Amino acid sequence: MKSLFCRFIEDRSGATAIEYGLIAALIAAALVSGMTVIGGAINNTMDGAANHIKNSQ
């Protein structure tokens, strides 16, 4: 039983998969937050343009 536990502790293949999963999750979170900020800025720009066109008529 002790050798099985030691072998489990020394196995690094699962740790690599978890690390890749964490990196992918961090990249996804950064992309979502970046797109949210950019989307808000684009929305404000389009609203400003629409109001300018509406008021100039």
mmCIF file as Biopython writes it, N, C-alpha, C and O atoms, coordinates in Angstrom:
data_model
#
loop_
_atom_site.group_PDB
_atom_site.id
_atom_site.type_symbol
_atom_site.label_atom_id
_atom_site.label_alt_id
_atom_site.label_comp_id
_atom_site.label_asym_id
_atom_site.label_entity_id
_atom_site.label_seq_id
_atom_site.pdbx_PDB_ins_code
_atom_site.Cartn_x
_atom_site.Cartn_y
_atom_site.Cartn_z
_atom_site.occupancy
_atom_site.B_iso_or_equiv
_atom_site.auth_seq_id
_atom_site.auth_asym_id
_atom_site.pdbx_PDB_model_num
ATOM 1   N N  . MET A ? 1  ? 0.826   -1.193 0.000   1.0 0.0 1  A 1 
ATOM 2   C CA . MET A ? 1  ? 0.000   0.000  0.000   1.0 0.0 1  A 1 
ATOM 3   C C  . MET A ? 1  ? 0.866   1.250  0.000   1.0 0.0 1  A 1 
ATOM 4   O O  . MET A ? 1  ? 0.547   2.233  -0.668  1.0 0.0 1  A 1 
ATOM 5   N N  . LYS A ? 2  ? 1.965   1.209  0.753   1.0 0.0 2  A 1 
ATOM 6   C CA . LYS A ? 2  ? 2.856   2.358  0.818   1.0 0.0 2  A 1 
ATOM 7   C C  . LYS A ? 2  ? 3.518   2.613  -0.535  1.0 0.0 2  A 1 
ATOM 8   O O  . LYS A ? 2  ? 3.681   3.765  -0.935  1.0 0.0 2  A 1 
ATOM 9   N N  . SER A ? 3  ? 3.898   1.551  -1.240  1.0 0.0 3  A 1 
ATOM 10  C CA . SER A ? 3  ? 4.536   1.728  -2.548  1.0 0.0 3  A 1 
ATOM 11  C C  . SER A ? 3  ? 3.535   2.295  -3.560  1.0 0.0 3  A 1 
ATOM 12  O O  . SER A ? 3  ? 3.925   3.076  -4.427  1.0 0.0 3  A 1 
ATOM 13  N N  . LEU A ? 4  ? 2.273   1.925  -3.470  1.0 0.0 4  A 1 
ATOM 14  C CA . LEU A ? 4  ? 1.244   2.466  -4.349  1.0 0.0 4  A 1 
ATOM 15  C C  . LEU A ? 4  ? 1.068   3.960  -4.106  1.0 0.0 4  A 1 
ATOM 16  O O  . LEU A ? 4  ? 0.945   4.736  -5.054  1.0 0.0 4  A 1 
ATOM 17  N N  . PHE A ? 5  ? 1.057   4.359  -2.849  1.0 0.0 5  A 1 
ATOM 18  C CA . PHE A ? 5  ? 0.920   5.773  -2.499  1.0 0.0 5  A 1 
ATOM 19  C C  . PHE A ? 5  ? 2.135   6.569  -2.979  1.0 0.0 5  A 1 
ATOM 20  O O  . PHE A ? 5  ? 1.986   7.666  -3.516  1.0 0.0 5  A 1 
ATOM 21  N N  . CYS A ? 6  ? 3.326   6.023  -2.786  1.0 0.0 6  A 1 
ATOM 22  C CA . CYS A ? 6  ? 4.547   6.705  -3.238  1.0 0.0 6  A 1 
ATOM 23  C C  . CYS A ? 6  ? 4.573   6.843  -4.756  1.0 0.0 6  A 1 
ATOM 24  O O  . CYS A ? 6  ? 4.986   7.877  -5.282  1.0 0.0 6  A 1 
ATOM 25  N N  . ARG A ? 7  ? 4.136   5.809  -5.454  1.0 0.0 7  A 1 
ATOM 26  C CA . ARG A ? 7  ? 4.071   5.871  -6.909  1.0 0.0 7  A 1 
ATOM 27  C C  . ARG A ? 7  ? 3.072   6.930  -7.367  1.0 0.0 7  A 1 
ATOM 28  O O  . ARG A ? 7  ? 3.317   7.642  -8.341  1.0 0.0 7  A 1 
ATOM 29  N N  . PHE A ? 8  ? 1.946   7.030  -6.662  1.0 0.0 8  A 1 
ATOM 30  C CA . PHE A ? 8  ? 0.930   8.033  -6.981  1.0 0.0 8  A 1 
ATOM 31  C C  . PHE A ? 8  ? 1.477   9.443  -6.771  1.0 0.0 8  A 1 
ATOM 32  O O  . PHE A ? 8  ? 1.215   10.329 -7.585  1.0 0.0 8  A 1 
ATOM 33  N N  . ILE A ? 9  ? 2.218   9.662  -5.713  1.0 0.0 9  A 1 
ATOM 34  C CA . ILE A ? 9  ? 2.790   10.980 -5.414  1.0 0.0 9  A 1 
ATOM 35  C C  . ILE A ? 9  ? 3.840   11.365 -6.453  1.0 0.0 9  A 1 
ATOM 36  O O  . ILE A ? 9  ? 3.936   12.533 -6.828  1.0 0.0 9  A 1 
ATOM 37  N N  . GLU A ? 10 ? 4.627   10.397 -6.922  1.0 0.0 10 A 1 
ATOM 38  C CA . GLU A ? 10 ? 5.705   10.681 -7.864  1.0 0.0 10 A 1 
ATOM 39  C C  . GLU A ? 10 ? 5.233   10.812 -9.306  1.0 0.0 10 A 1 
ATOM 40  O O  . GLU A ? 10 ? 5.990   11.286 -10.154 1.0 0.0 10 A 1 
ATOM 41  N N  . ASP A ? 11 ? 3.998   10.402 -9.609  1.0 0.0 11 A 1 
ATOM 42  C CA . ASP A ? 11 ? 3.480   10.474 -10.977 1.0 0.0 11 A 1 
ATOM 43  C C  . ASP A ? 11 ? 3.181   11.930 -11.331 1.0 0.0 11 A 1 
ATOM 44  O O  . ASP A ? 11 ? 2.384   12.577 -10.652 1.0 0.0 11 A 1 
ATOM 45  N N  . ARG A ? 12 ? 3.801   12.447 -12.373 1.0 0.0 12 A 1 
ATOM 46  C CA . ARG A ? 12 ? 3.670   13.851 -12.754 1.0 0.0 12 A 1 
ATOM 47  C C  . ARG A ? 12 ? 2.784   14.062 -13.990 1.0 0.0 12 A 1 
ATOM 48  O O  . ARG A ? 12 ? 2.533   15.208 -14.363 1.0 0.0 12 A 1 
ATOM 49  N N  . SER A ? 13 ? 2.313   13.006 -14.626 1.0 0.0 13 A 1 
ATOM 50  C CA . SER A ? 13 ? 1.540   13.178 -15.856 1.0 0.0 13 A 1 
ATOM 51  C C  . SER A ? 13 ? 0.202   13.859 -15.589 1.0 0.0 13 A 1 
ATOM 52  O O  . SER A ? 13 ? -0.249  14.654 -16.414 1.0 0.0 13 A 1 
ATOM 53  N N  . GLY A ? 14 ? -0.432  13.577 -14.483 1.0 0.0 14 A 1 
ATOM 54  C CA . GLY A ? 14 ? -1.687  14.242 -14.144 1.0 0.0 14 A 1 
ATOM 55  C C  . GLY A ? 14 ? -1.492  15.700 -13.813 1.0 0.0 14 A 1 
ATOM 56  O O  . GLY A ? 14 ? -2.352  16.526 -14.120 1.0 0.0 14 A 1 
ATOM 57  N N  . ALA A ? 15 ? -0.380  16.030 -13.193 1.0 0.0 15 A 1 
ATOM 58  C CA . ALA A ? 15 ? -0.093  17.423 -12.841 1.0 0.0 15 A 1 
ATOM 59  C C  . ALA A ? 15 ? 0.075   18.274 -14.095 1.0 0.0 15 A 1 
ATOM 60  O O  . ALA A ? 15 ? -0.343  19.431 -14.120 1.0 0.0 15 A 1 
ATOM 61  N N  . THR A ? 16 ? 0.674   17.717 -15.118 1.0 0.0 16 A 1 
ATOM 62  C CA . THR A ? 16 ? 0.852   18.456 -16.369 1.0 0.0 16 A 1 
ATOM 63  C C  . THR A ? 16 ? -0.493  18.763 -17.000 1.0 0.0 16 A 1 
ATOM 64  O O  . THR A ? 16 ? -0.703  19.875 -17.486 1.0 0.0 16 A 1 
ATOM 65  N N  . ALA A ? 17 ? -1.398  17.816 -17.006 1.0 0.0 17 A 1 
ATOM 66  C CA . ALA A ? 17 ? -2.731  18.043 -17.568 1.0 0.0 17 A 1 
ATOM 67  C C  . ALA A ? 17 ? -3.477  19.109 -16.776 1.0 0.0 17 A 1 
ATOM 68  O O  . ALA A ? 17 ? -4.170  19.944 -17.357 1.0 0.0 17 A 1 
ATOM 69  N N  . ILE A ? 18 ? -3.340  19.087 -15.475 1.0 0.0 18 A 1 
ATOM 70  C CA . ILE A ? 18 ? -3.997  20.098 -14.637 1.0 0.0 18 A 1 
ATOM 71  C C  . ILE A ? 18 ? -3.399  21.470 -14.910 1.0 0.0 18 A 1 
ATOM 72  O O  . ILE A ? 18 ? -4.131  22.457 -14.983 1.0 0.0 18 A 1 
ATOM 73  N N  . GLU A ? 19 ? -2.091  21.547 -15.063 1.0 0.0 19 A 1 
ATOM 74  C CA . GLU A ? 19 ? -1.450  22.831 -15.356 1.0 0.0 19 A 1 
ATOM 75  C C  . GLU A ? 19 ? -1.932  23.388 -16.689 1.0 0.0 19 A 1 
ATOM 76  O O  . GLU A ? 19 ? -2.212  24.582 -16.790 1.0 0.0 19 A 1 
ATOM 77  N N  . TYR A ? 20 ? -2.035  22.547 -17.708 1.0 0.0 20 A 1 
ATOM 78  C CA . TYR A ? 20 ? -2.540  23.003 -19.000 1.0 0.0 20 A 1 
ATOM 79  C C  . TYR A ? 20 ? -3.995  23.456 -18.882 1.0 0.0 20 A 1 
ATOM 80  O O  . TYR A ? 20 ? -4.393  24.434 -19.516 1.0 0.0 20 A 1 
ATOM 81  N N  . GLY A ? 21 ? -4.772  22.766 -18.090 1.0 0.0 21 A 1 
ATOM 82  C CA . GLY A ? 21 ? -6.158  23.167 -17.874 1.0 0.0 21 A 1 
ATOM 83  C C  . GLY A ? 21 ? -6.262  24.515 -17.186 1.0 0.0 21 A 1 
ATOM 84  O O  . GLY A ? 21 ? -7.102  25.336 -17.552 1.0 0.0 21 A 1 
ATOM 85  N N  . LEU A ? 22 ? -5.412  24.750 -16.192 1.0 0.0 22 A 1 
ATOM 86  C CA . LEU A ? 22 ? -5.409  26.040 -15.505 1.0 0.0 22 A 1 
ATOM 87  C C  . LEU A ? 22 ? -4.965  27.172 -16.426 1.0 0.0 22 A 1 
ATOM 88  O O  . LEU A ? 22 ? -5.525  28.267 -16.384 1.0 0.0 22 A 1 
ATOM 89  N N  . ILE A ? 23 ? -3.969  26.910 -17.249 1.0 0.0 23 A 1 
ATOM 90  C CA . ILE A ? 23 ? -3.518  27.928 -18.204 1.0 0.0 23 A 1 
ATOM 91  C C  . ILE A ? 23 ? -4.636  28.252 -19.189 1.0 0.0 23 A 1 
ATOM 92  O O  . ILE A ? 23 ? -4.876  29.423 -19.483 1.0 0.0 23 A 1 
ATOM 93  N N  . ALA A ? 24 ? -5.316  27.241 -19.697 1.0 0.0 24 A 1 
ATOM 94  C CA . ALA A ? 24 ? -6.421  27.466 -20.630 1.0 0.0 24 A 1 
ATOM 95  C C  . ALA A ? 24 ? -7.549  28.252 -19.958 1.0 0.0 24 A 1 
ATOM 96  O O  . ALA A ? 24 ? -8.151  29.121 -20.587 1.0 0.0 24 A 1 
ATOM 97  N N  . ALA A ? 25 ? -7.838  27.961 -18.702 1.0 0.0 25 A 1 
ATOM 98  C CA . ALA A ? 25 ? -8.886  28.687 -17.980 1.0 0.0 25 A 1 
ATOM 99  C C  . ALA A ? 25 ? -8.502  30.151 -17.773 1.0 0.0 25 A 1 
ATOM 100 O O  . ALA A ? 25 ? -9.352  31.032 -17.904 1.0 0.0 25 A 1 
ATOM 101 N N  . LEU A ? 26 ? -7.239  30.423 -17.453 1.0 0.0 26 A 1 
ATOM 102 C CA . LEU A ? 26 ? -6.786  31.801 -17.278 1.0 0.0 26 A 1 
ATOM 103 C C  . LEU A ? 26 ? -6.845  32.575 -18.593 1.0 0.0 26 A 1 
ATOM 104 O O  . LEU A ? 26 ? -7.243  33.739 -18.615 1.0 0.0 26 A 1 
ATOM 105 N N  . ILE A ? 27 ? -6.451  31.930 -19.682 1.0 0.0 27 A 1 
ATOM 106 C CA . ILE A ? 27 ? -6.520  32.588 -20.989 1.0 0.0 27 A 1 
ATOM 107 C C  . ILE A ? 27 ? -7.971  32.879 -21.353 1.0 0.0 27 A 1 
ATOM 108 O O  . ILE A ? 27 ? -8.277  33.959 -21.858 1.0 0.0 27 A 1 
ATOM 109 N N  . ALA A ? 28 ? -8.865  31.930 -21.101 1.0 0.0 28 A 1 
ATOM 110 C CA . ALA A ? 28 ? -10.280 32.138 -21.401 1.0 0.0 28 A 1 
ATOM 111 C C  . ALA A ? 28 ? -10.851 33.281 -20.565 1.0 0.0 28 A 1 
ATOM 112 O O  . ALA A ? 28 ? -11.620 34.094 -21.077 1.0 0.0 28 A 1 
ATOM 113 N N  . ALA A ? 29 ? -10.489 33.350 -19.302 1.0 0.0 29 A 1 
ATOM 114 C CA . ALA A ? 29 ? -10.982 34.430 -18.440 1.0 0.0 29 A 1 
ATOM 115 C C  . ALA A ? 29 ? -10.464 35.784 -18.924 1.0 0.0 29 A 1 
ATOM 116 O O  . ALA A ? 29 ? -11.200 36.771 -18.911 1.0 0.0 29 A 1 
ATOM 117 N N  . ALA A ? 30 ? -9.206  35.833 -19.348 1.0 0.0 30 A 1 
ATOM 118 C CA . ALA A ? 30 ? -8.650  37.083 -19.866 1.0 0.0 30 A 1 
ATOM 119 C C  . ALA A ? 30 ? -9.355  37.500 -21.155 1.0 0.0 30 A 1 
ATOM 120 O O  . ALA A ? 30 ? -9.640  38.681 -21.352 1.0 0.0 30 A 1 
ATOM 121 N N  . LEU A ? 31 ? -9.634  36.546 -22.024 1.0 0.0 31 A 1 
ATOM 122 C CA . LEU A ? 31 ? -10.339 36.866 -23.266 1.0 0.0 31 A 1 
ATOM 123 C C  . LEU A ? 31 ? -11.752 37.370 -23.002 1.0 0.0 31 A 1 
ATOM 124 O O  . LEU A ? 31 ? -12.193 38.335 -23.626 1.0 0.0 31 A 1 
ATOM 125 N N  . VAL A ? 32 ? -12.458 36.730 -22.091 1.0 0.0 32 A 1 
ATOM 126 C CA . VAL A ? 32 ? -13.827 37.153 -21.783 1.0 0.0 32 A 1 
ATOM 127 C C  . VAL A ? 32 ? -13.838 38.550 -21.191 1.0 0.0 32 A 1 
ATOM 128 O O  . VAL A ? 32 ? -14.660 39.379 -21.581 1.0 0.0 32 A 1 
ATOM 129 N N  . SER A ? 33 ? -12.944 38.823 -20.262 1.0 0.0 33 A 1 
ATOM 130 C CA . SER A ? 33 ? -12.924 40.157 -19.654 1.0 0.0 33 A 1 
ATOM 131 C C  . SER A ? 33 ? -12.497 41.212 -20.676 1.0 0.0 33 A 1 
ATOM 132 O O  . SER A ? 33 ? -13.037 42.318 -20.676 1.0 0.0 33 A 1 
ATOM 133 N N  . GLY A ? 34 ? -11.554 40.891 -21.530 1.0 0.0 34 A 1 
ATOM 134 C CA . GLY A ? 34 ? -11.136 41.827 -22.571 1.0 0.0 34 A 1 
ATOM 135 C C  . GLY A ? 34 ? -12.243 42.111 -23.563 1.0 0.0 34 A 1 
ATOM 136 O O  . GLY A ? 34 ? -12.445 43.258 -23.958 1.0 0.0 34 A 1 
ATOM 137 N N  . MET A ? 35 ? -12.955 41.084 -23.965 1.0 0.0 35 A 1 
ATOM 138 C CA . MET A ? 35 ? -14.063 41.269 -24.905 1.0 0.0 35 A 1 
ATOM 139 C C  . MET A ? 35 ? -15.193 42.075 -24.276 1.0 0.0 35 A 1 
ATOM 140 O O  . MET A ? 35 ? -15.870 42.839 -24.965 1.0 0.0 35 A 1 
ATOM 141 N N  . THR A ? 36 ? -15.397 41.913 -22.997 1.0 0.0 36 A 1 
ATOM 142 C CA . THR A ? 36 ? -16.436 42.682 -22.301 1.0 0.0 36 A 1 
ATOM 143 C C  . THR A ? 36 ? -16.094 44.171 -22.325 1.0 0.0 36 A 1 
ATOM 144 O O  . THR A ? 36 ? -16.957 45.008 -22.590 1.0 0.0 36 A 1 
ATOM 145 N N  . VAL A ? 37 ? -14.845 44.493 -22.051 1.0 0.0 37 A 1 
ATOM 146 C CA . VAL A ? 37 ? -14.419 45.895 -22.052 1.0 0.0 37 A 1 
ATOM 147 C C  . VAL A ? 37 ? -14.503 46.465 -23.463 1.0 0.0 37 A 1 
ATOM 148 O O  . VAL A ? 37 ? -15.029 47.560 -23.660 1.0 0.0 37 A 1 
ATOM 149 N N  . ILE A ? 38 ? -13.993 45.736 -24.434 1.0 0.0 38 A 1 
ATOM 150 C CA . ILE A ? 38 ? -14.016 46.210 -25.819 1.0 0.0 38 A 1 
ATOM 151 C C  . ILE A ? 38 ? -15.456 46.333 -26.318 1.0 0.0 38 A 1 
ATOM 152 O O  . ILE A ? 38 ? -15.794 47.281 -27.026 1.0 0.0 38 A 1 
ATOM 153 N N  . GLY A ? 39 ? -16.300 45.369 -25.944 1.0 0.0 39 A 1 
ATOM 154 C CA . GLY A ? 39 ? -17.702 45.426 -26.358 1.0 0.0 39 A 1 
ATOM 155 C C  . GLY A ? 39 ? -18.400 46.651 -25.801 1.0 0.0 39 A 1 
ATOM 156 O O  . GLY A ? 39 ? -19.194 47.280 -26.501 1.0 0.0 39 A 1 
ATOM 157 N N  . GLY A ? 40 ? -18.121 46.997 -24.561 1.0 0.0 40 A 1 
ATOM 158 C CA . GLY A ? 40 ? -18.714 48.193 -23.961 1.0 0.0 40 A 1 
ATOM 159 C C  . GLY A ? 40 ? -18.244 49.461 -24.653 1.0 0.0 40 A 1 
ATOM 160 O O  . GLY A ? 40 ? -19.031 50.382 -24.872 1.0 0.0 40 A 1 
ATOM 161 N N  . ALA A ? 41 ? -16.967 49.512 -24.997 1.0 0.0 41 A 1 
ATOM 162 C CA . ALA A ? 41 ? -16.424 50.683 -25.691 1.0 0.0 41 A 1 
ATOM 163 C C  . ALA A ? 41 ? -17.033 50.821 -27.083 1.0 0.0 41 A 1 
ATOM 164 O O  . ALA A ? 41 ? -17.370 51.928 -27.504 1.0 0.0 41 A 1 
ATOM 165 N N  . ILE A ? 42 ? -17.175 49.722 -27.791 1.0 0.0 42 A 1 
ATOM 166 C CA . ILE A ? 42 ? -17.788 49.764 -29.124 1.0 0.0 42 A 1 
ATOM 167 C C  . ILE A ? 42 ? -19.250 50.188 -29.022 1.0 0.0 42 A 1 
ATOM 168 O O  . ILE A ? 42 ? -19.730 50.977 -29.835 1.0 0.0 42 A 1 
ATOM 169 N N  . ASN A ? 43 ? -19.951 49.665 -28.029 1.0 0.0 43 A 1 
ATOM 170 C CA . ASN A ? 43 ? -21.350 50.037 -27.831 1.0 0.0 43 A 1 
ATOM 171 C C  . ASN A ? 43 ? -21.491 51.534 -27.567 1.0 0.0 43 A 1 
ATOM 172 O O  . ASN A ? 43 ? -22.375 52.180 -28.128 1.0 0.0 43 A 1 
ATOM 173 N N  . ASN A ? 44 ? -20.634 52.084 -26.725 1.0 0.0 44 A 1 
ATOM 174 C CA . ASN A ? 44 ? -20.676 53.523 -26.442 1.0 0.0 44 A 1 
ATOM 175 C C  . ASN A ? 44 ? -20.370 54.344 -27.686 1.0 0.0 44 A 1 
ATOM 176 O O  . ASN A ? 44 ? -20.998 55.377 -27.916 1.0 0.0 44 A 1 
ATOM 177 N N  . THR A ? 45 ? -19.416 53.897 -28.485 1.0 0.0 45 A 1 
ATOM 178 C CA . THR A ? 45 ? -19.068 54.608 -29.715 1.0 0.0 45 A 1 
ATOM 179 C C  . THR A ? 45 ? -20.240 54.600 -30.695 1.0 0.0 45 A 1 
ATOM 180 O O  . THR A ? 45 ? -20.562 55.627 -31.292 1.0 0.0 45 A 1 
ATOM 181 N N  . MET A ? 46 ? -20.869 53.451 -30.857 1.0 0.0 46 A 1 
ATOM 182 C CA . MET A ? 46 ? -22.004 53.350 -31.775 1.0 0.0 46 A 1 
ATOM 183 C C  . MET A ? 46 ? -23.190 54.180 -31.279 1.0 0.0 46 A 1 
ATOM 184 O O  . MET A ? 46 ? -23.884 54.809 -32.078 1.0 0.0 46 A 1 
ATOM 185 N N  . ASP A ? 47 ? -23.424 54.184 -29.980 1.0 0.0 47 A 1 
ATOM 186 C CA . ASP A ? 47 ? -24.504 55.013 -29.431 1.0 0.0 47 A 1 
ATOM 187 C C  . ASP A ? 47 ? -24.237 56.496 -29.686 1.0 0.0 47 A 1 
ATOM 188 O O  . ASP A ? 47 ? -25.146 57.247 -30.039 1.0 0.0 47 A 1 
ATOM 189 N N  . GLY A ? 48 ? -22.984 56.909 -29.504 1.0 0.0 48 A 1 
ATOM 190 C CA . GLY A ? 48 ? -22.618 58.296 -29.762 1.0 0.0 48 A 1 
ATOM 191 C C  . GLY A ? 48 ? -22.802 58.667 -31.229 1.0 0.0 48 A 1 
ATOM 192 O O  . GLY A ? 48 ? -23.293 59.753 -31.539 1.0 0.0 48 A 1 
ATOM 193 N N  . ALA A ? 49 ? -22.416 57.781 -32.119 1.0 0.0 49 A 1 
ATOM 194 C CA . ALA A ? 49 ? -22.584 58.036 -33.552 1.0 0.0 49 A 1 
ATOM 195 C C  . ALA A ? 49 ? -24.064 58.104 -33.916 1.0 0.0 49 A 1 
ATOM 196 O O  . ALA A ? 49 ? -24.473 58.962 -34.698 1.0 0.0 49 A 1 
ATOM 197 N N  . ALA A ? 50 ? -24.862 57.210 -33.356 1.0 0.0 50 A 1 
ATOM 198 C CA . ALA A ? 50 ? -26.299 57.205 -33.645 1.0 0.0 50 A 1 
ATOM 199 C C  . ALA A ? 50 ? -26.957 58.479 -33.135 1.0 0.0 50 A 1 
ATOM 200 O O  . ALA A ? 50 ? -27.801 59.059 -33.819 1.0 0.0 50 A 1 
ATOM 201 N N  . ASN A ? 51 ? -26.583 58.910 -31.957 1.0 0.0 51 A 1 
ATOM 202 C CA . ASN A ? 51 ? -27.140 60.152 -31.411 1.0 0.0 51 A 1 
ATOM 203 C C  . ASN A ? 51 ? -26.715 61.370 -32.236 1.0 0.0 51 A 1 
ATOM 204 O O  . ASN A ? 51 ? -27.501 62.296 -32.437 1.0 0.0 51 A 1 
ATOM 205 N N  . HIS A ? 52 ? -25.482 61.359 -32.705 1.0 0.0 52 A 1 
ATOM 206 C CA . HIS A ? 52 ? -25.000 62.469 -33.527 1.0 0.0 52 A 1 
ATOM 207 C C  . HIS A ? 52 ? -25.781 62.540 -34.842 1.0 0.0 52 A 1 
ATOM 208 O O  . HIS A ? 52 ? -26.177 63.622 -35.277 1.0 0.0 52 A 1 
ATOM 209 N N  . ILE A ? 53 ? -25.999 61.391 -35.467 1.0 0.0 53 A 1 
ATOM 210 C CA . ILE A ? 53 ? -26.769 61.350 -36.720 1.0 0.0 53 A 1 
ATOM 211 C C  . ILE A ? 53 ? -28.217 61.773 -36.456 1.0 0.0 53 A 1 
ATOM 212 O O  . ILE A ? 53 ? -28.799 62.534 -37.229 1.0 0.0 53 A 1 
ATOM 213 N N  . LYS A ? 54 ? -28.779 61.283 -35.379 1.0 0.0 54 A 1 
ATOM 214 C CA . LYS A ? 54 ? -30.179 61.592 -35.040 1.0 0.0 54 A 1 
ATOM 215 C C  . LYS A ? 54 ? -30.355 63.090 -34.777 1.0 0.0 54 A 1 
ATOM 216 O O  . LYS A ? 54 ? -31.346 63.680 -35.206 1.0 0.0 54 A 1 
ATOM 217 N N  . ASN A ? 55 ? -29.403 63.708 -34.076 1.0 0.0 55 A 1 
ATOM 218 C CA . ASN A ? 55 ? -29.507 65.124 -33.731 1.0 0.0 55 A 1 
ATOM 219 C C  . ASN A ? 55 ? -29.173 66.052 -34.899 1.0 0.0 55 A 1 
ATOM 220 O O  . ASN A ? 55 ? -29.583 67.213 -34.898 1.0 0.0 55 A 1 
ATOM 221 N N  . SER A ? 56 ? -28.442 65.563 -35.883 1.0 0.0 56 A 1 
ATOM 222 C CA . SER A ? 56 ? -28.055 66.420 -37.005 1.0 0.0 56 A 1 
ATOM 223 C C  . SER A ? 56 ? -29.142 66.515 -38.072 1.0 0.0 56 A 1 
ATOM 224 O O  . SER A ? 56 ? -29.028 67.342 -38.977 1.0 0.0 56 A 1 
ATOM 225 N N  . GLN A ? 57 ? -30.168 65.716 -37.999 1.0 0.0 57 A 1 
ATOM 226 C CA . GLN A ? 57 ? -31.219 65.723 -39.016 1.0 0.0 57 A 1 
ATOM 227 C C  . GLN A ? 57 ? -32.237 66.782 -38.734 1.0 0.0 57 A 1 
ATOM 228 O O  . GLN A ? 57 ? -33.196 66.932 -39.490 1.0 0.0 57 A 1 
#
